[in-house]
Amino acid sequence: MMSAPTQRIDPRVLRTRLLIRDAFIELLQEMELEKITVNRIAERATINRVTFYLHYRDIPDMLDRLADDMINEIQDILNEVPNPPGFNMEIMIRMLEHIEQNSKFYKVLLASKRMPVFTERLMKLISDFIMGRMDKLGASKTLNVQKDIAIWYGSSAIIGTIVFWLRNDMPYTPHFLASQLSELFHLPKNETNRVPKK
């Protein structure tokens, strides 16, 4: 099934949003969220306040949009799940590689206890994904536990592992962590999987 064509965003807009995002992440590493102002973000991003307001209404709107961007990026990865359907090791590797490549962002916003909105959004995405894959595979019929409990358990374990991985400065490669999770969850593997390294 082909996805609807997405509207191309001006590269200058993307660059400005990235400057704003990076400035915000840097400030969060230095001070509490409550002390961060639009002025501070604009100054750190080397833009003016007017430019900030062209992109976001205020800081809460920016946080909401950043959470949306995070979910959209991971959703794109999950949409690449190969056939047969399943939450297999290859898709886990791709998701972990994406998080590793953007670790500065995820360390501050996902592994932080100060902004649960990011963890909650990702939890919902993973829960919905697991539920959809279970339905397609008919896995819930073979479980000896309630379907919703299995989904809560699976999504919490995956997100919790990723959070601890980030908080501990990612001591394992995405490949190795994915292989360990595949053992724990008995995830299906395919022939194209790379050999995981610690």
VEXBA-195345 format. One record per residue: residue number from 1; residue in one letter; x, y, z of N, C-alpha, C in turn. Coordinates in nm, 3 decimals. Last residue first. Layout:
<sites>
+-----+----+---------+---------+---------+---------+---------+---------+---------+---------+---------+
!   i ! aa !     nc1 !     nc2 !     nc3 !    cac1 !    cac2 !    cac3 !     cc1 !     cc2 !     cc3 !
+-----+----+---------+---------+---------+---------+---------+---------+---------+---------+---------+
! NUM !  A !       X !       Y !       Z !       X !       Y !       Z !       X !       Y !       Z !
...
+-----+----+---------+---------+---------+---------+---------+---------+---------+---------+---------+
</sites>
This chain:
<sites>
+-----+----+---------+---------+---------+---------+---------+---------+---------+---------+---------+
!   i ! aa !     nc1 !     nc2 !     nc3 !    cac1 !    cac2 !    cac3 !     cc1 !     cc2 !     cc3 !
+-----+----+---------+---------+---------+---------+---------+---------+---------+---------+---------+
! 198 !  K !   2.892 !  -0.671 !   2.065 !   2.873 !  -0.609 !   2.196 !   2.934 !  -0.472 !   2.196 !
! 197 !  K !   2.719 !  -0.719 !   1.760 !   2.845 !  -0.703 !   1.832 !   2.817 !  -0.635 !   1.964 !
! 196 !  P !   2.527 !  -0.945 !   1.558 !   2.537 !  -0.841 !   1.660 !   2.672 !  -0.839 !   1.728 !
! 195 !  V !   2.534 !  -0.979 !   1.215 !   2.581 !  -1.041 !   1.340 !   2.598 !  -0.933 !   1.445 !
! 194 !  R !   2.228 !  -0.873 !   1.061 !   2.372 !  -0.868 !   1.077 !   2.411 !  -0.933 !   1.208 !
! 193 !  N !   1.965 !  -1.033 !   0.885 !   2.016 !  -0.974 !   1.010 !   2.167 !  -0.981 !   1.016 !
! 192 !  T !   1.862 !  -1.159 !   0.671 !   1.941 !  -1.039 !   0.644 !   1.998 !  -0.978 !   0.770 !
! 191 !  E !   1.700 !  -1.368 !   0.751 !   1.830 !  -1.400 !   0.697 !   1.920 !  -1.278 !   0.678 !
! 190 !  N !   1.545 !  -1.273 !   1.065 !   1.544 !  -1.308 !   0.923 !   1.686 !  -1.322 !   0.874 !
! 189 !  K !   1.378 !  -1.376 !   1.368 !   1.494 !  -1.318 !   1.299 !   1.482 !  -1.355 !   1.151 !
! 188 !  P !   1.122 !  -1.297 !   1.603 !   1.166 !  -1.367 !   1.483 !   1.285 !  -1.297 !   1.419 !
! 187 !  L !   1.190 !  -1.280 !   1.954 !   1.154 !  -1.210 !   1.831 !   1.203 !  -1.291 !   1.711 !
! 186 !  H !   1.179 !  -1.357 !   2.225 !   1.168 !  -1.458 !   2.119 !   1.123 !  -1.393 !   1.988 !
! 185 !  F !   1.238 !  -1.173 !   2.415 !   1.102 !  -1.171 !   2.361 !   1.077 !  -1.276 !   2.254 !
! 184 !  L !   1.505 !  -1.236 !   2.477 !   1.406 !  -1.221 !   2.584 !   1.262 !  -1.233 !   2.533 !
! 183 !  E !   1.623 !  -1.237 !   2.223 !   1.626 !  -1.358 !   2.305 !   1.518 !  -1.353 !   2.414 !
! 182 !  S !   1.580 !  -0.977 !   2.147 !   1.518 !  -1.082 !   2.067 !   1.517 !  -1.215 !   2.142 !
! 181 !  L !   1.735 !  -0.842 !   2.331 !   1.590 !  -0.829 !   2.340 !   1.520 !  -0.939 !   2.260 !
! 180 !  Q !   1.985 !  -0.920 !   2.230 !   1.947 !  -0.958 !   2.366 !   1.796 !  -0.950 !   2.385 !
! 179 !  S !   1.979 !  -0.802 !   1.979 !   1.990 !  -0.949 !   1.988 !   1.950 !  -0.998 !   2.126 !
! 178 !  A !   1.965 !  -0.532 !   2.049 !   1.853 !  -0.593 !   1.976 !   1.858 !  -0.746 !   1.987 !
! 177 !  L !   2.218 !  -0.504 !   2.165 !   2.099 !  -0.486 !   2.248 !   1.977 !  -0.550 !   2.181 !
! 176 !  F !   2.378 !  -0.549 !   1.937 !   2.386 !  -0.639 !   2.052 !   2.262 !  -0.628 !   2.139 !
! 175 !  H !   2.296 !  -0.338 !   1.767 !   2.289 !  -0.478 !   1.723 !   2.287 !  -0.574 !   1.841 !
! 174 !  P !   2.352 !  -0.103 !   1.913 !   2.213 !  -0.137 !   1.882 !   2.197 !  -0.283 !   1.841 !
! 173 !  T !   2.607 !  -0.188 !   2.159 !   2.566 !  -0.142 !   2.026 !   2.418 !  -0.174 !   2.006 !
! 172 !  Y !   2.614 !  -0.081 !   2.501 !   2.606 !  -0.185 !   2.400 !   2.565 !  -0.125 !   2.266 !
! 171 !  P !   2.608 !   0.145 !   2.660 !   2.726 !   0.059 !   2.669 !   2.728 !  -0.054 !   2.566 !
! 170 !  M !   2.472 !   0.418 !   2.664 !   2.467 !   0.319 !   2.556 !   2.589 !   0.227 !   2.555 !
! 169 !  D !   2.474 !   0.562 !   2.906 !   2.561 !   0.601 !   2.794 !   2.579 !   0.491 !   2.690 !
! 168 !  N !   2.274 !   0.496 !   3.077 !   2.406 !   0.436 !   3.102 !   2.503 !   0.459 !   2.986 !
! 167 !  R !   2.053 !   0.614 !   2.969 !   2.105 !   0.669 !   3.095 !   2.243 !   0.614 !   3.129 !
! 166 !  L !   2.012 !   0.443 !   2.747 !   2.051 !   0.583 !   2.728 !   2.116 !   0.640 !   2.854 !
! 165 !  W !   1.940 !   0.206 !   2.881 !   2.050 !   0.205 !   2.784 !   2.103 !   0.347 !   2.764 !
! 164 !  F !   1.712 !   0.290 !   3.015 !   1.830 !   0.255 !   3.092 !   1.954 !   0.252 !   3.005 !
! 163 !  V !   1.546 !   0.332 !   2.786 !   1.574 !   0.442 !   2.878 !   1.700 !   0.412 !   2.960 !
! 162 !  I !   1.535 !   0.074 !   2.676 !   1.593 !   0.184 !   2.598 !   1.632 !   0.300 !   2.689 !
! 161 !  T !   1.401 !  -0.060 !   2.884 !   1.536 !  -0.101 !   2.844 !   1.606 !   0.010 !   2.768 !
! 160 !  G !   1.153 !   0.073 !   2.879 !   1.238 !   0.077 !   2.998 !   1.382 !   0.040 !   2.967 !
! 159 !  I !   1.058 !   0.001 !   2.626 !   1.087 !   0.141 !   2.655 !   1.180 !   0.152 !   2.775 !
! 158 !  I !   1.036 !  -0.283 !   2.665 !   1.116 !  -0.226 !   2.556 !   1.156 !  -0.082 !   2.587 !
! 157 !  A !   0.867 !  -0.302 !   2.889 !   1.000 !  -0.363 !   2.892 !   1.090 !  -0.302 !   2.784 !
! 156 !  S !   0.634 !  -0.175 !   2.798 !   0.708 !  -0.121 !   2.914 !   0.850 !  -0.174 !   2.919 !
! 155 !  S !   0.557 !  -0.346 !   2.589 !   0.593 !  -0.207 !   2.559 !   0.673 !  -0.145 !   2.674 !
! 154 !  G !   0.512 !  -0.592 !   2.730 !   0.606 !  -0.581 !   2.620 !   0.652 !  -0.439 !   2.595 !
! 153 !  Y !   0.314 !  -0.522 !   2.926 !   0.443 !  -0.580 !   2.964 !   0.548 !  -0.558 !   2.854 !
! 152 !  W !   0.103 !  -0.431 !   2.770 !   0.163 !  -0.343 !   2.872 !   0.303 !  -0.392 !   2.907 !
! 151 !  I !   0.057 !  -0.665 !   2.620 !   0.097 !  -0.541 !   2.552 !   0.163 !  -0.446 !   2.651 !
! 150 !  A !  -0.023 !  -0.845 !   2.819 !   0.094 !  -0.877 !   2.735 !   0.147 !  -0.752 !   2.666 !
! 149 !  I !  -0.252 !  -0.715 !   2.906 !  -0.140 !  -0.731 !   2.999 !  -0.012 !  -0.762 !   2.921 !
! 148 !  D !  -0.417 !  -0.737 !   2.682 !  -0.374 !  -0.604 !   2.725 !  -0.255 !  -0.611 !   2.821 !
! 147 !  K !  -0.451 !  -1.022 !   2.668 !  -0.384 !  -0.948 !   2.561 !  -0.333 !  -0.812 !   2.609 !
! 146 !  Q !  -0.381 !  -1.228 !   2.950 !  -0.468 !  -1.132 !   2.883 !  -0.388 !  -1.050 !   2.781 !
! 145 !  V !  -0.201 !  -1.533 !   2.882 !  -0.228 !  -1.413 !   2.961 !  -0.319 !  -1.322 !   2.880 !
! 144 !  N !  -0.132 !  -1.728 !   2.713 !  -0.198 !  -1.772 !   2.835 !  -0.224 !  -1.656 !   2.930 !
! 143 !  L !  -0.180 !  -1.694 !   2.358 !  -0.125 !  -1.648 !   2.486 !  -0.203 !  -1.705 !   2.603 !
! 142 !  T !  -0.298 !  -1.750 !   2.122 !  -0.211 !  -1.854 !   2.177 !  -0.151 !  -1.815 !   2.313 !
! 141 !  K !  -0.438 !  -1.528 !   2.051 !  -0.515 !  -1.651 !   2.072 !  -0.431 !  -1.761 !   2.137 !
! 140 !  S !  -0.254 !  -1.333 !   1.999 !  -0.328 !  -1.323 !   2.125 !  -0.407 !  -1.450 !   2.155 !
! 139 !  A !  -0.154 !  -1.380 !   1.746 !  -0.076 !  -1.425 !   1.861 !  -0.156 !  -1.425 !   1.989 !
! 138 !  G !  -0.234 !  -1.319 !   1.497 !  -0.325 !  -1.404 !   1.575 !  -0.258 !  -1.454 !   1.701 !
! 137 !  L !  -0.090 !  -1.143 !   1.351 !  -0.033 !  -1.277 !   1.366 !  -0.127 !  -1.374 !   1.436 !
! 136 !  K !  -0.249 !  -0.919 !   1.372 !  -0.220 !  -0.974 !   1.239 !  -0.168 !  -1.116 !   1.246 !
! 135 !  D !  -0.247 !  -0.879 !   1.650 !  -0.373 !  -0.905 !   1.581 !  -0.349 !  -0.970 !   1.445 !
! 134 !  M !   0.022 !  -0.823 !   1.693 !  -0.037 !  -0.941 !   1.756 !  -0.167 !  -0.979 !   1.685 !
! 133 !  R !   0.046 !  -0.583 !   1.553 !   0.119 !  -0.701 !   1.503 !   0.062 !  -0.829 !   1.564 !
! 132 !  G !  -0.119 !  -0.416 !   1.709 !  -0.148 !  -0.439 !   1.567 !  -0.080 !  -0.563 !   1.513 !
! 131 !  M !   0.016 !  -0.426 !   1.956 !  -0.122 !  -0.472 !   1.946 !  -0.158 !  -0.504 !   1.801 !
! 130 !  I !   0.261 !  -0.309 !   1.886 !   0.258 !  -0.447 !   1.932 !   0.117 !  -0.505 !   1.918 !
! 129 !  F !   0.166 !  -0.049 !   1.820 !   0.235 !  -0.131 !   1.721 !   0.229 !  -0.278 !   1.759 !
! 128 !  D !   0.060 !   0.041 !   2.060 !  -0.028 !   0.028 !   1.942 !   0.034 !  -0.062 !   1.838 !
! 127 !  S !   0.301 !   0.040 !   2.211 !   0.185 !  -0.042 !   2.251 !   0.091 !  -0.066 !   2.133 !
! 126 !  I !   0.454 !   0.228 !   2.072 !   0.500 !   0.089 !   2.078 !   0.385 !  -0.004 !   2.117 !
! 125 !  L !   0.291 !   0.459 !   2.113 !   0.327 !   0.414 !   1.978 !   0.366 !   0.267 !   1.979 !
! 124 !  K !   0.286 !   0.478 !   2.393 !   0.161 !   0.456 !   2.319 !   0.190 !   0.403 !   2.179 !
! 123 !  M !   0.558 !   0.526 !   2.441 !   0.492 !   0.408 !   2.500 !   0.364 !   0.375 !   2.424 !
! 122 !  L !   0.592 !   0.771 !   2.319 !   0.660 !   0.655 !   2.263 !   0.598 !   0.526 !   2.315 !
! 121 !  R !   0.434 !   0.929 !   2.487 !   0.401 !   0.920 !   2.343 !   0.465 !   0.796 !   2.281 !
! 120 !  E !   0.568 !   0.894 !   2.732 !   0.428 !   0.852 !   2.718 !   0.389 !   0.836 !   2.571 !
! 119 !  T !   0.818 !   1.008 !   2.680 !   0.810 !   0.866 !   2.712 !   0.668 !   0.814 !   2.693 !
! 118 !  F !   0.732 !   1.273 !   2.636 !   0.804 !   1.201 !   2.531 !   0.797 !   1.050 !   2.554 !
! 117 !  V !   0.607 !   1.352 !   2.874 !   0.530 !   1.351 !   2.750 !   0.598 !   1.270 !   2.641 !
! 116 !  P !   0.775 !   1.372 !   3.095 !   0.717 !   1.241 !   3.064 !   0.641 !   1.235 !   2.932 !
! 115 !  M !   1.028 !   1.537 !   3.168 !   0.931 !   1.556 !   3.062 !   0.871 !   1.423 !   3.019 !
! 114 !  R !   1.194 !   1.461 !   3.377 !   1.130 !   1.591 !   3.384 !   1.020 !   1.610 !   3.280 !
! 113 !  K !   1.342 !   1.242 !   3.357 !   1.218 !   1.225 !   3.432 !   1.137 !   1.354 !   3.434 !
! 112 !  S !   1.495 !   1.152 !   3.047 !   1.476 !   1.249 !   3.156 !   1.343 !   1.223 !   3.226 !
! 111 !  A !   1.508 !   0.997 !   2.829 !   1.563 !   0.939 !   2.952 !   1.550 !   1.034 !   3.071 !
! 110 !  L !   1.394 !   1.173 !   2.642 !   1.331 !   1.044 !   2.670 !   1.379 !   0.987 !   2.803 !
! 109 !  L !   1.545 !   1.413 !   2.641 !   1.399 !   1.416 !   2.639 !   1.330 !   1.285 !   2.673 !
! 108 !  V !   1.821 !   1.351 !   2.667 !   1.762 !   1.462 !   2.742 !   1.611 !   1.451 !   2.751 !
! 107 !  K !   1.855 !   1.129 !   2.503 !   1.904 !   1.126 !   2.641 !   1.835 !   1.233 !   2.725 !
! 106 !  Y !   1.754 !   1.213 !   2.255 !   1.681 !   1.113 !   2.333 !   1.727 !   1.106 !   2.479 !
! 105 !  F !   1.948 !   1.406 !   2.175 !   1.806 !   1.439 !   2.184 !   1.734 !   1.342 !   2.278 !
! 104 !  K !   2.177 !   1.248 !   2.175 !   2.174 !   1.371 !   2.255 !   2.030 !   1.413 !   2.280 !
! 103 !  S !   2.120 !   1.040 !   1.993 !   2.126 !   1.012 !   2.136 !   2.121 !   1.138 !   2.223 !
! 102 !  N !   2.068 !   0.982 !   1.730 !   2.009 !   1.104 !   1.786 !   2.013 !   1.099 !   1.939 !
! 101 !  Q !   2.185 !   0.738 !   1.691 !   2.228 !   0.849 !   1.605 !   2.176 !   0.984 !   1.656 !
! 100 !  E !   2.035 !   0.585 !   1.874 !   2.178 !   0.607 !   1.896 !   2.227 !   0.728 !   1.816 !
!  99 !  I !   1.785 !   0.584 !   1.747 !   1.798 !   0.646 !   1.879 !   1.944 !   0.676 !   1.910 !
!  98 !  H !   1.854 !   0.442 !   1.514 !   1.800 !   0.578 !   1.504 !   1.816 !   0.652 !   1.638 !
!  97 !  E !   1.928 !   0.200 !   1.628 !   2.027 !   0.278 !   1.554 !   1.982 !   0.423 !   1.540 !
!  96 !  L !   1.683 !   0.116 !   1.731 !   1.792 !   0.147 !   1.823 !   1.902 !   0.228 !   1.754 !
!  95 !  M !   1.543 !   0.074 !   1.490 !   1.493 !   0.170 !   1.588 !   1.604 !   0.212 !   1.683 !
!  94 !  R !   1.699 !  -0.125 !   1.367 !   1.679 !   0.005 !   1.301 !   1.633 !   0.111 !   1.400 !
!  93 !  I !   1.674 !  -0.334 !   1.556 !   1.806 !  -0.276 !   1.526 !   1.789 !  -0.137 !   1.465 !
!  92 !  M !   1.401 !  -0.387 !   1.533 !   1.454 !  -0.341 !   1.660 !   1.590 !  -0.275 !   1.640 !
!  91 !  I !   1.390 !  -0.484 !   1.276 !   1.322 !  -0.357 !   1.303 !   1.369 !  -0.300 !   1.437 !
!  90 !  E !   1.539 !  -0.719 !   1.314 !   1.585 !  -0.617 !   1.218 !   1.519 !  -0.482 !   1.246 !
!  89 !  M !   1.392 !  -0.873 !   1.492 !   1.517 !  -0.815 !   1.536 !   1.564 !  -0.705 !   1.441 !
!  88 !  N !   1.033 !  -0.798 !   1.463 !   1.153 !  -0.880 !   1.457 !   1.280 !  -0.803 !   1.491 !
!  87 !  F !   0.740 !  -0.809 !   1.521 !   0.834 !  -0.712 !   1.577 !   0.968 !  -0.782 !   1.581 !
!  86 !  G !   0.570 !  -0.889 !   1.214 !   0.623 !  -0.923 !   1.345 !   0.720 !  -0.816 !   1.392 !
!  85 !  P !   0.474 !  -1.035 !   0.902 !   0.465 !  -0.932 !   1.006 !   0.521 !  -0.980 !   1.138 !
!  84 !  P !   0.722 !  -1.186 !   0.681 !   0.593 !  -1.184 !   0.749 !   0.592 !  -1.082 !   0.863 !
!  83 !  N !   0.780 !  -0.849 !   0.569 !   0.689 !  -0.963 !   0.580 !   0.770 !  -1.088 !   0.606 !
!  82 !  P !   0.931 !  -0.580 !   0.766 !   0.921 !  -0.672 !   0.652 !   0.816 !  -0.779 !   0.674 !
!  81 !  V !   0.849 !  -0.255 !   0.860 !   0.854 !  -0.395 !   0.905 !   0.837 !  -0.487 !   0.785 !
!  80 !  E !   0.839 !   0.012 !   0.820 !   0.925 !  -0.064 !   0.729 !   0.933 !  -0.212 !   0.766 !
!  79 !  N !   0.704 !   0.131 !   1.021 !   0.628 !   0.103 !   0.898 !   0.708 !   0.022 !   0.797 !
!  78 !  L !   0.902 !   0.185 !   1.204 !   0.814 !   0.071 !   1.230 !   0.733 !   0.033 !   1.106 !
!  77 !  I !   1.007 !   0.417 !   1.085 !   1.090 !   0.297 !   1.098 !   1.002 !   0.173 !   1.117 !
!  76 !  D !   0.791 !   0.590 !   1.109 !   0.843 !   0.560 !   0.975 !   0.928 !   0.434 !   0.978 !
!  75 !  Q !   0.776 !   0.605 !   1.387 !   0.666 !   0.541 !   1.313 !   0.712 !   0.503 !   1.173 !
!  74 !  I !   1.002 !   0.755 !   1.441 !   1.001 !   0.613 !   1.481 !   0.890 !   0.538 !   1.410 !
!  73 !  E !   0.918 !   0.999 !   1.331 !   1.042 !   0.937 !   1.286 !   1.044 !   0.788 !   1.320 !
!  72 !  N !   0.682 !   1.051 !   1.476 !   0.676 !   1.034 !   1.330 !   0.800 !   0.964 !   1.277 !
!  71 !  I !   0.784 !   1.084 !   1.736 !   0.694 !   0.973 !   1.707 !   0.686 !   0.946 !   1.557 !
!  70 !  M !   0.939 !   1.318 !   1.699 !   1.001 !   1.194 !   1.747 !   0.915 !   1.074 !   1.710 !
!  69 !  D !   0.739 !   1.500 !   1.624 !   0.849 !   1.468 !   1.531 !   0.914 !   1.337 !   1.568 !
!  68 !  D !   0.588 !   1.509 !   1.862 !   0.527 !   1.461 !   1.737 !   0.634 !   1.418 !   1.637 !
!  67 !  A !   0.778 !   1.623 !   2.031 !   0.729 !   1.488 !   2.061 !   0.664 !   1.427 !   1.936 !
!  66 !  L !   0.796 !   1.872 !   1.908 !   0.915 !   1.787 !   1.915 !   0.875 !   1.642 !   1.943 !
!  65 !  R !   0.537 !   1.965 !   1.956 !   0.579 !   1.941 !   1.818 !   0.704 !   1.852 !   1.813 !
!  64 !  D !   0.545 !   1.992 !   2.234 !   0.444 !   1.907 !   2.172 !   0.486 !   1.868 !   2.030 !
!  63 !  L !   0.749 !   2.180 !   2.262 !   0.764 !   2.047 !   2.320 !   0.669 !   1.948 !   2.255 !
!  62 !  M !   0.627 !   2.400 !   2.132 !   0.751 !   2.343 !   2.079 !   0.772 !   2.201 !   2.131 !
!  61 !  D !   0.417 !   2.447 !   2.309 !   0.387 !   2.408 !   2.170 !   0.509 !   2.344 !   2.106 !
!  60 !  P !   0.563 !   2.528 !   2.538 !   0.482 !   2.405 !   2.540 !   0.445 !   2.355 !   2.400 !
!  59 !  I !   0.684 !   2.769 !   2.427 !   0.766 !   2.652 !   2.460 !   0.682 !   2.524 !   2.473 !
!  58 !  D !   0.474 !   2.884 !   2.153 !   0.544 !   2.903 !   2.280 !   0.623 !   2.777 !   2.310 !
!  57 !  R !   0.424 !   2.849 !   1.883 !   0.348 !   2.948 !   1.959 !   0.420 !   2.987 !   2.087 !
!  56 !  Y !   0.682 !   2.820 !   1.634 !   0.611 !   2.768 !   1.751 !   0.538 !   2.881 !   1.823 !
!  55 !  H !   0.769 !   2.958 !   1.404 !   0.766 !   2.812 !   1.405 !   0.682 !   2.754 !   1.518 !
!  54 !  L !   0.763 !   3.221 !   1.451 !   0.717 !   3.179 !   1.318 !   0.699 !   3.027 !   1.313 !
!  53 !  Y !   0.886 !   3.243 !   1.695 !   0.739 !   3.246 !   1.692 !   0.681 !   3.217 !   1.554 !
!  52 !  F !   1.156 !   3.244 !   1.612 !   1.104 !   3.135 !   1.696 !   0.952 !   3.128 !   1.683 !
!  51 !  T !   1.162 !   3.488 !   1.477 !   1.183 !   3.364 !   1.403 !   1.130 !   3.245 !   1.481 !
!  50 !  V !   1.130 !   3.662 !   1.691 !   1.027 !   3.659 !   1.586 !   1.038 !   3.529 !   1.506 !
!  49 !  R !   1.368 !   3.633 !   1.832 !   1.242 !   3.585 !   1.889 !   1.134 !   3.569 !   1.784 !
!  48 !  N !   1.633 !   3.530 !   1.605 !   1.562 !   3.626 !   1.689 !   1.429 !   3.567 !   1.735 !
!  47 !  I !   1.914 !   3.302 !   1.647 !   1.800 !   3.354 !   1.571 !   1.734 !   3.460 !   1.657 !
!  46 !  T !   2.102 !   3.138 !   1.776 !   2.144 !   3.250 !   1.691 !   2.035 !   3.293 !   1.593 !
!  45 !  A !   2.027 !   2.966 !   1.970 !   2.011 !   2.919 !   1.832 !   2.057 !   3.022 !   1.728 !
!  44 !  R !   2.064 !   3.122 !   2.195 !   2.150 !   3.005 !   2.176 !   2.144 !   2.955 !   2.032 !
!  43 !  E !   1.858 !   3.312 !   2.152 !   1.998 !   3.355 !   2.162 !   2.092 !   3.239 !   2.135 !
!  42 !  A !   1.632 !   3.145 !   2.158 !   1.664 !   3.224 !   2.038 !   1.811 !   3.265 !   2.038 !
!  41 !  I !   1.644 !   3.048 !   2.422 !   1.649 !   2.956 !   2.308 !   1.693 !   3.030 !   2.182 !
!  40 !  R !   1.619 !   3.286 !   2.566 !   1.740 !   3.204 !   2.581 !   1.755 !   3.107 !   2.463 !
!  39 !  N !   1.363 !   3.374 !   2.482 !   1.482 !   3.457 !   2.460 !   1.610 !   3.375 !   2.465 !
!  38 !  V !   1.202 !   3.172 !   2.579 !   1.215 !   3.187 !   2.434 !   1.338 !   3.270 !   2.402 !
!  37 !  T !   1.368 !   3.014 !   2.860 !   1.277 !   3.110 !   2.799 !   1.298 !   3.113 !   2.649 !
!  36 !  I !   1.402 !   2.797 !   3.128 !   1.429 !   2.818 !   2.986 !   1.322 !   2.910 !   2.927 !
!  35 !  K !   1.327 !   2.737 !   3.381 !   1.413 !   2.854 !   3.364 !   1.443 !   2.886 !   3.217 !
!  34 !  E !   1.185 !   2.500 !   3.366 !   1.113 !   2.621 !   3.405 !   1.195 !   2.749 !   3.383 !
!  33 !  L !   1.383 !   2.308 !   3.319 !   1.290 !   2.346 !   3.212 !   1.223 !   2.480 !   3.242 !
!  32 !  E !   1.703 !   2.391 !   3.459 !   1.570 !   2.333 !   3.469 !   1.480 !   2.388 !   3.358 !
!  31 !  M !   2.014 !   2.372 !   3.267 !   1.920 !   2.431 !   3.363 !   1.785 !   2.360 !   3.361 !
!  30 !  E !   2.178 !   2.227 !   3.092 !   2.238 !   2.327 !   3.181 !   2.145 !   2.377 !   3.291 !
!  29 !  Q !   2.035 !   2.072 !   2.929 !   2.147 !   2.007 !   2.997 !   2.210 !   2.099 !   3.101 !
!  28 !  L !   1.863 !   2.255 !   2.821 !   1.809 !   2.158 !   2.917 !   1.918 !   2.085 !   2.992 !
!  27 !  L !   2.031 !   2.381 !   2.638 !   1.987 !   2.454 !   2.758 !   1.932 !   2.360 !   2.864 !
!  26 !  E !   2.053 !   2.176 !   2.446 !   2.171 !   2.225 !   2.517 !   2.132 !   2.296 !   2.646 !
!  25 !  I !   1.786 !   2.162 !   2.359 !   1.849 !   2.045 !   2.421 !   1.971 !   2.087 !   2.502 !
!  24 !  F !   1.756 !   2.419 !   2.247 !   1.673 !   2.378 !   2.359 !   1.736 !   2.261 !   2.434 !
!  23 !  A !   1.936 !   2.402 !   2.035 !   1.955 !   2.504 !   2.139 !   1.877 !   2.466 !   2.264 !
!  22 !  D !   1.821 !   2.198 !   1.885 !   1.953 !   2.176 !   1.943 !   1.981 !   2.276 !   2.056 !
!  21 !  R !   1.577 !   2.324 !   1.810 !   1.578 !   2.200 !   1.886 !   1.710 !   2.179 !   1.957 !
!  20 !  I !   1.674 !   2.543 !   1.662 !   1.592 !   2.565 !   1.781 !   1.593 !   2.441 !   1.871 !
!  19 !  L !   1.807 !   2.409 !   1.456 !   1.880 !   2.503 !   1.541 !   1.806 !   2.525 !   1.672 !
!  18 !  L !   1.588 !   2.275 !   1.344 !   1.696 !   2.197 !   1.403 !   1.781 !   2.284 !   1.495 !
!  17 !  R !   1.441 !   2.488 !   1.248 !   1.383 !   2.404 !   1.353 !   1.489 !   2.321 !   1.422 !
!  16 !  T !   1.621 !   2.579 !   1.051 !   1.588 !   2.665 !   1.165 !   1.530 !   2.583 !   1.280 !
!  15 !  R !   1.621 !   2.360 !   0.877 !   1.746 !   2.402 !   0.941 !   1.717 !   2.487 !   1.064 !
!  14 !  L !   1.355 !   2.356 !   0.792 !   1.409 !   2.241 !   0.865 !   1.535 !   2.280 !   0.941 !
!  13 !  V !   1.353 !   2.600 !   0.656 !   1.264 !   2.580 !   0.771 !   1.316 !   2.466 !   0.857 !
!  12 !  R !   1.533 !   2.547 !   0.454 !   1.564 !   2.654 !   0.548 !   1.478 !   2.644 !   0.674 !
!  11 !  P !   1.404 !   2.346 !   0.306 !   1.525 !   2.312 !   0.384 !   1.563 !   2.419 !   0.485 !
!  10 !  D !   1.053 !   2.326 !   0.321 !   1.167 !   2.409 !   0.280 !   1.288 !   2.375 !   0.367 !
!   9 !  I !   0.912 !   2.007 !   0.293 !   0.934 !   2.125 !   0.376 !   1.060 !   2.195 !   0.329 !
!   8 !  R !   0.673 !   1.857 !   0.086 !   0.815 !   1.885 !   0.107 !   0.831 !   2.015 !   0.187 !
!   7 !  Q !   0.414 !   1.655 !   0.198 !   0.452 !   1.785 !   0.147 !   0.596 !   1.814 !   0.184 !
!   6 !  T !   0.398 !   1.314 !   0.100 !   0.413 !   1.415 !   0.204 !   0.461 !   1.545 !   0.143 !
!   5 !  P !   0.155 !   1.108 !  -0.052 !   0.274 !   1.190 !  -0.066 !   0.281 !   1.298 !   0.040 !
!   4 !  A !   0.042 !   0.825 !   0.135 !   0.010 !   0.951 !   0.070 !   0.136 !   1.035 !   0.060 !
!   3 !  S !   0.188 !   0.506 !   0.059 !   0.148 !   0.611 !   0.153 !   0.122 !   0.739 !   0.076 !
!   2 !  M !   0.064 !   0.214 !  -0.093 !   0.145 !   0.335 !  -0.103 !   0.094 !   0.439 !  -0.005 !
!   1 !  M !   0.084 !  -0.118 !   0.000 !   0.000 !   0.000 !   0.000 !   0.088 !   0.124 !   0.000 !
+-----+----+---------+---------+---------+---------+---------+---------+---------+---------+---------+
</sites>
